[in-house]
Amino acid sequence: MSSDMENRMQKSIAALKSELATIRTGRANAALLDHVTVPYYGSEVPVSQIGSISVPEPRMLMISPWEKTILGDLEKAILKSDLGLNPSSDGEVIRIVLPELTEDRRRDLVKQVKAVGEKAKVSIRNIRRDANDAVKKQVKDEGLSEDESKRLQDRIQKMTDRFVSEIDQIVEHKEKDILTV
């Protein structure tokens, strides 16, 4: 039971990290384009699967598509995304210069990061609730002793606290990245 619970909590942490990677900081990061998809031979494909993404400068992304015919669609997909980026193409590669973040935009991004962190904490607490319910069910169905039940619930709470503290550290680190000018 506890290994299943730990696996579910690890997945929540992984989902948090994945979602935070798409939130922009002052520096360019290829993960910023993870959620941008491009129409390619009849299906929507992530940018990372149609070309290579590099970071030649701290505030620039460069995408080199494997097929030059996709450049127009790639540019449109980036413009359509909710990232607010303006790609420029030279016929070979697409360059995206990330604009400097304003103080207001940084504050908005920090709020967004905190909201994502809170969502991850709720997920962890839901997993804790499920585990505690399973222990209570064992008490009722299998005659688990009250002492054993209490011990298991304490272990569940300690694991929950550990993961919540890990979320706090991840969110704090991302906030520092965003607020660093």
Buried (B, 14 or more C-beta within 10 A) or exposed (E): EEEEBBEBBEEBBEBBBEBBBBBBBBEBBBBBBBBBBBEBEEEEBBBBEBBEBBBEEEBEBBBEBEEEEBBEBBBEBBEEBEBEBEBEBEEEBBBBBBEEBEEEBBEEBBEBBEEBBEBBBEBBEEBBEBBBEBBBEBBEEEEBEEEEBEEBBEBBEEBBEEBBEBBEEBBEEBBEBBBEE
